[in-house]
Amino acid sequence: QVHRAVLRNGRKPLALKVQRPKIRSKIETDLDILAYAANLLHERKDSLRLYNFPGMVRSIRRTLQHELDFSREARHMKIARNLMADLSGIQIPRVYPDLSSTRLLVMDYMQGRKLKEADRHRLSNAEILAKNGMQAIVKQILEDGFFHADPHPGNLLITGDETICLLDWGMVGRLIQQERHVLLNLILAIVEHDAQRLSDALLVITAGSADLDRQELERDLLNLMDYHITGNLAELRLERFLMDVVDIVRKYRLRIPSNHFITLKALITAEGTARLL
């Protein structure tokens, strides 16, 4: 729950993010049930072992446990504010660590409208807002390797004509330099319509069987790019394209590690959010 408050020594408005009582035990119970179902499917359905459902549940459990620690979210917000201090059109609330704890997060109250509630047809600078948002995501993922992992419209607040505030930093992604380099190669392969380069990038970030038909994979990727890119790169819908790439990855029984899946999810969500504007 989020409540509005003020400091005793002044009138500065604050936002208090308060953790619901006993929520941790409820989440752990749900995760135990999910883990039981995942293990059952993994053991009894050979065709589903590729997806490693038990591993997915472990990743979800780890992520949710991190999100329940508000002191971790406070550190995420401090890191993000420092990394994006010079980026125009982007705001991140300032946190008050001395007033916060693992179950209470105290931050500046940001005045504005959530993107999911805004009428994009009435926004005078929708294109600038979209560009600022995408620029922030690209900087986070490709330059900093530290990014907001769930940039959906409910976590974006329009605080000015050309300014977006990023809320809810409980879940973030981390990429080392080599991973950012591979991801950049993947994007360049799409831009250059290069199926071989795209195949190389995919095989680096995935794991699969040794009997993979490399030529058939490249042919499928080439057909996919032909379908999505008909000459004008501006027409590319990255969200749909990446979802189709994930389908091809599954077709060839390749596995995407959880950290790379979080990255692709963030890109898909950010591109879809930008399209709303």
Secondary structure, DSSP 8 states (H G I E B T S, - for coil): -EEEEE-TTS--EEEEEE--TTHHHHHHHHHHHHHHHHHHHHHH-GGGGGG-HHHHHHHHHHHHHHHT-HHHHHHHHHHHHHHTTT-TTEE---B-TTT--SSEEEEE---SEEGGGS-GGG-TTHHHHHHHHHHHHHIIIIIISEEES---GGGEEEEETTEEEE---SSEEE--HHHHHHHHHHHHHHHTT-HHHHHHHHHHH-B--TT--HHHHHHHHHHHHHHH-SS-GGG--HHHHHHHHHHHHHHTT-B--HHHHHHHHHHHHHHHHHHH-
